[in-house]
């Protein structure tokens, strides 16, 4: 899925399957950067990509 140039909070939550509480926790921790346009909070596509890139890669489980 190509990233959009910018996301509103609602768009980000829908596209990244995240709850609003968790989103604002991550914003508070600095894991997701947000910007303000008047009273509208947005996440740029570059900041969304940076968040995705910061997530840990899960190693596949080895067969038993």
N, C-alpha and C positions, 0 to 999 in steps of 0.2 A: 504494500500500500504506500503510494507516494505521500509524503507529508505535505500538508497545506502550508501556505506562507504564514498563517497565524490562526490560532484557535481561541474562541471564547472559552470560558471555564466549562460551560455545558458541552461544547463540542469536544474539548479535550477529554472530559469524563466519559463521554460516549465512545470516542474512538480508541481510548486506551483502557477501557473497562475498569475504571477506578471510581471509588466513591468520593463524594465531596469532602468528607472528614479526612480521609487519607490524603487527598490532594492538598488540603491546607496544612496538614502535618508536614508533608514533604516540602511545601513552600516555606514553612517556618524553619525547617532544617536546612534550607538552601539547596535542596536536591532538585527542585524545579524553580526556574527563574520566571517571574511574571513581570509584566509591564502594565502600566495604567494609561488608558486613553480616556480622559475625563473620569467618569465613574465606572467604565468598563475595564475589566481585568482580562488581559490576553497573554497567551503563551506563543512566542514566535515558533515557526517551524524549526529554526536552528536550535532554540532552547529545548524543544520537544526531542529533537535528535540527540542533543547532549544528554538529556535525561535517559533516553533509551540506551545510549552508549555506556552510561555509568552503571547500568544494571549488571549484576553478576551473571556470568555464563554458567549454566548448570551442566556438569559433566554427566554423560550417560552412565547409567548403572551397568555394572558388569554382570554378566550372566553367572548364575550360581552353579 
